[in-house]
Amino acid sequence: MPAHTLNASGPSARATDTHRHPSPWRAVLAASVGNALEYYDLLIYGYFAITIGKLFFPTGDAWSSLMLSVGTFGVSFIMRPLGSMVLGSYADRVGRKAALTWSILLMMLGTAMIAFAPTYASIGLWSPAIVIVARLLQGFSAGGEFGSATAFMIEHANGKRMGYNASWQAATQGLATLLAAGLSAWITYALTTAQVESWGWRAAFLFGLLIGPIGVYIRRHTPETPEFVAMQAEAPAALQARSPLRDTLTQGLPGLLLGAGVVVAVTAFNYVQKVYMPTYAINQLHIATSASLVCTMITGAMLMVMAPAFGLLADRFGSIRVVSIAMVVIALSTYPMFATLVAQPTFWTLLVMQAIVGVLLAAILAPLPALLADIFPTRTRGTGLALSYNLSVTIFGGFSPLIVTWLIGVTHIKTSPSFYVFATTLISLASLWMLRGRARAH
């Protein structure tokens, strides 16, 4: 599909975009729907990791199959930096709208590949190969999603309530968690194990595909951001000729590294508590699958409801201040929460803990897009946002399930995931402190 079809970047299109002035809500919806699909697909894979490990990575040993399954979950994140470089640069040269359309199309393709993939029993080694390729494709598309979507929402906000508008990206993560955990809980409760392994898990992935066409339609019919249109109108030839990636890695390198540092703890806490927790509750605490997923639904609901409130707080008191306070609370509370859960491994303990986690996730995820967007100028914002976010997500997020599974297996300490989260908060607090100093210097 040619770029001009996706972006409608000719003079008449730019004039149309300039005069239409869509409401911020339309831009928020266009950006958020793909974000919801990305997180839904990611969570569904994590929630059915045990089933996928058994069907696609049979080893004769349940722990080894699970390790291969969560390892494949992490493999997709290897492609995120590449996706952020390609699609982020594309967003800075051709437009946010074009990059967003491509990312959701690629995401849908990866989801379909997993949903229809034959199992190991049917085609042998080709089966895990298909899953791995699909996850790599999803990782590539997700790599460009955050940067383009955040730039799209921030630039449509026109300087007004940027934290609030961008917080809906976190709110849609909560909605995706609610949908993914709710559907997974219903499937595991209503169906037998044989039915789940036969077709139930596929139904969960197919449900995600329904979101895709809606997202494509909305994104293709929402105008480009005013900031990008203005920049494009000033020097269209120079815009196509320059290299946003080179500029980001040279002139914008300090901001890039500090942004990535902030994301370290955010992504570690997010993936340990939201993605890995159902697997942890099932394997380590012996809580029923459906019950553990119901608790994760509470996390999603709290994140969805509280994210806009923390977005408003970020607009009022500053994103750095809100995220810093939330980070300190996470550092101090994660071990006590895990220790309480291990001492009292009940449904109600997990439910309360996951509700608290939802609030803490809202406190760090809601202000994060505006905080990162403020680091980069319009000309490199798509690339800078995508790279700073995905470098950390790749290392500290995608492999979190694998790291904490390994930690528990090696140390035999059920609270060891909290050690990982605590270590990452120290990195992010140092980055926030340096960002605050940088902001004061300017």
N, C-alpha and C positions, 0 to 999 in steps of 0.2 A: 504493500500500500504506500503510495508516494506521500512525501511529507506534506505537500500542499493540500492533499485530501484530508489529512488529519488536522492540520493546523489552520487551513484557509488563510495563508499568509500573504496574499496579494494585497494591493493598495485598497481595493474596494472592501475586502474583508477587514482590513485595519480600520477603515472608516466606520464600518458597521459596528465593530467591536467598541470603538471609541464612543459611539453615540448610544449604544444599548445600555451601558451602565447597569449590569445586573445587580440585584440585591446581594449583599454578602452571604445570605442564607443559601442562595443558589450555588455560589462558589463553594461554600462549606459542604453542601450536599454532593457536589460533583467530585470534590477531593476525598470526602469521607467514605463514599460507597466502595471505592477500590481498596481503601485502607481496611474496611470491614471485611472484604473478601480475602485480603492477604492474611489477616489475623485469624479469620475463621478457618482457612485451609491449614495454617500453621498449627492451630490448636487441635483441630480434628486429628491431624497426624500424631500429635503428642498424646492425645487421649486414647487413641487406638494403637499406641506403640507396642503394647504386649501382643495384641492380635496380629498386627503387621509383622512383628518379629517372628511369630509362629508360622505365618503363612508364606512369607517371602524370604526369611532368613533362618530356616530350620537347621539347628546344629545338634539336636539331641539334648541340649542343656538350656533350660529356661533363661538363666542369667546371661549366657553367651548370646542367645537370640535377642534378648532385650538390649544388650550392649550394641549389637549390630544395628538394631532398629533405631535406637536413639543416636547412634553414630551417623546413620544415614540422615536423620533429622538435622544433625549438625553439618553434614556435607553440603547441604544446599546453601549454607551461609558462606562457604568458600567463594561462591559466585557473586555474593552481594557486593564486594568491592568493585568487581568488574562491571556489574550492572550499574552501580552508582557512577562509575567513570563514564560509561557509554551513554546511559540514559540521562544522567545529570548534565553532561556536556551538551547532549541533544536538547535538553530543556533550556539551557542558556543560549544556544545558538538558534534553534528553530521555534521553541516556545514551550511553556509549561503544559499547555493543553495537548500538544502532540505527544510529548513524553508520557503523559498520564494515560492517553489512549493506548499507546503501545504496551505499557506496563500491564494494564488490565487484560489485554488480549493474550499476552504471553502467560499471565497467571492462569487464565482460564484453560489454556492448552495443557499446562502442567497438571492442573487438577483433573482434567479429563483423562490424561494418561494414567494417573494413579487409580481413578475410579474404575477404569475398564481393564487394568493390568491383569493378565492371567497369573495364577499363583505358581509357586515353585513346583508343586505337585503336577502342574500341567505342562510347563515348558522348561523346567530346570533353571539353569543359571541366567537365562534370558529374563526371567521374572524379576529378580532383584536388580538387574541391569536397567530394566524399564523404570522401576521405582527411583533408582538413583538419578537417571537422566531427567525424569520428571521433577525431582526435587532440585536438581541443578538449574533447571529452567525456571522454576518458581523462585529460586534464590536470585537469579539474574533479574527477573522482573521486579521482585521486592526491593532490590538494590536501588532502583530508580524511583520507586513509589514514594518514599518518605520525603525526599528532597523536593520533588516536583509538586507533591500534594501540599506540603508546608508552604513552599513559595507561592503556590496558587492561592491559598487561603490568606496568607499574610498580605500579599500584594493587592488582593481584592478588598481587604479591610480598610485600605487607604489611610493608615495611621490611627484608626479608631478601634479601640478595644481589641488589639491584636492578640493579646493573651487569651481573651474569651473566645474569639473566633477560632484560633488554632487549637484551643482545648477540646473542640469537638472531635479532633482526631483521636484523642484519648478516650472520649466518650464512645466513639464508634468501636474502639477496641473493647470497651466494656460490653457493648451490644453484641459484638462478635463472640466474646467469651460466654455471654448469657445464652446465645443461640447454640454455640458449639457444645457447651457443657450440658445444656438442657436437652438437646437432641441426643447426645451421647448417653446421658442418664436414662432417657426414655428407651432407647434401643437396648441398652444392657439390662434394663429392668423388665421390659416387655418380651424380649426374645430369649430363647435358649442360647447357650454358648455355641452350639452347632449352627443356629440361625445367624448369630452375629458374625461368625467366621465365614459363613456361606455367602450372605448378601447384606447383612445389616450394616457393616462398616462401609460398604460401597454406597449405600443409600445416604449416609452422612456426607460423603464427598460429593455425590450428585446434587444434594441440596445446595451446596455451595455454588455449584455452577449456575443456579437460578439467579444469583445476585449479579453475575457477570454481564449479561446482556443489558440489564437496567443501567449498570455503571457505564458501559460503552455509550449508550444512548445519551445519558445525562452529560457525560464529558464532551461528547462531540457537539452538543448543542448549548454549551456554556461558553461565552466569549473569553478570549485571552485576557490576561491581567493588564490593567491600565499601565502599570510600570513597565512591563515588557513591551507593550505596544509603543509606548513613548520612546523607549530605547531603540526599538526596531525602526521607528520612523526617522530618528536622528541620523543614523548611519547604517543602513541595511547591509551594505557591502562589507563594512568593517566587522559587523556582527557575525557574518558567515565565515570570515577569514580568520578571526582570532581563535585562540585555544583556551577555553575556560578552565580546562584541566591543568594546563601548564601554569596559568595565572594563580590557580588555587594552591598548587604545590610549591610555588615560589613566593609570590607576594603575600598569599593568604595562609602560608604554612603555620605560623604561630597560632592563629585563630583556629585552624583546622585541628591542630593537636590538642588545644584546650577544649574545644567542642567535643572531640572524641573522648577526652578524659572525663568530662561531665557525664557522658552517656554510659561509661563503664559500670557504675553502680546501678544506674537506672535499669539497664538491660539485664544485669545479673539478678537483681531482685525480682524483676518482672518475670523472667523465664524460670527461675527456681520456684517462685511462689504460685505462678499462674499456669505455666505449661507443665512443669515436672510434678507439681504437688499431687495430682490424682494418682500418678504412678507410684510416688512415694507413699501415699496413704494406703494404697492397695498392697504393695510389696513389703513395706516396713512396719506399718501399723495394723495391717490386716482388716482394714475398713472396707466394706463392700464397695464394688465399683460404682454402682448407681448412687450410693450415699456420698462418696467422695466427689462425684461430679456435681451433685446438688450443692455441695459446699462451694465448689468452684463457681457455680452460678451466682452465689451470693457475692463473690469477688467481682464478677462482671457487673452485677447490678449496682454495687456500691461505686465502682469506677465510673459507670455510665451516669449515675446521678450526681456524683460529687465533682467530676472533672470540670464542668462549667463554673462551679463555685470557686474552685482553685484558679481557674483562668481569670476570673474577675479579681481575685486576690492578687494575682500576678500583675494585673493592670494597675492595681491600687498601690501595692507595696514594692513591686519589682520582681521579675522572674528569678533573679539570682538569690534574693533573700528567701523567697518561698521555697525554692528547691533546696537551699542550704539547710533550712530548719527541718524539712522533711527528711533529708539525708541523715542528719544527726539522730532523729527519732528512729529511723530504720536501723542505724548502726547499734543503738542501745537496746532495741526491742527484739531483734531477730532471734538471738540466742534464747532469751526467756520464752518466746513463743514456741520455738522448737522443743525446748526442754519441757514445757508444760504439756505439749502435745505427746511427747514420748512417755511422760509420766502418766498421762491420762488419755490414752488413744481412743477416744470416743467420738461419735458423730457430732455431739454438741460442742466439744472442745474444738474440733476442726472447724465447725461452722462459725464459731465466734472468732477464731483466729483468721479465717478467710475473709470475714467481714472487715476486720481491722486492716488486713492486707489490701483490700479494695480501696479503703480510704487513703492509705499510704501511697498506693500506686497512683491514685488521682492527684495527690499532692506533688508527685515528682513528674508524672507524665503530662499533665495538663499544661504547666508552664514551660515545659521543655522545648516545644517547637518554636515559640516566640523567642526564647532565650538563645537558641541556636541561630535562628534567622537574623537576629540582630548583629551577629558576628560578621556576616558576609554581605557585601554590596550586591545590588541587583544583577550586575553583569556576571557574577560567579555564584549567585545564591543557590541555584539548583545543584551545581556540582559540589559546593562546599557543604551544604546541608546533607546531601546524599553520602558523601565520603565520611564526614565526621561521625554521622550516625552509624553507618554500616561497618566501618572499621571496628568499632567497639562491639556492635551487635554480633559480628562474625566471630570475634575471639571470645568475648565474655558472655554472650547471650546464647548463640546457637549451640555452643558446646557445653553450656551449663548443665543440661541433663546428663551428658556423658561424664562431665567432671565430677558432679556430685554423686552419681551412681558409682563411679570409680572410688571416690573418697570413702563412701560408706562401705564398699567392698573391701578396701584396704585397711581402714582404721577400725571397722566394726563399731563405729560410733554413730548412732542414729541422728545426733544433732550436728554432725559435721557439715551439712549444707549451710548452716549459719556462719561457720568460719569463713567460707567462701564469700558470702554476702558481705560480712564485716570487712574483709580485706579489700574488696572492691570499693566500699564506701570511703575508705581512706584516700584512694586515688582520686575519686570524684570530688571530695571535699577540698583537696589540694588544688585541683583544677578550678573549682569555683572561686577559691581565694585568689588565685592568679587572675581570673577573669574580672573579678571585682576591682583589683588593682589596675588592670588594663583599662577598664571603663573609667575609673577616676582620672587616669593619666590623660585620657582623651577629652 
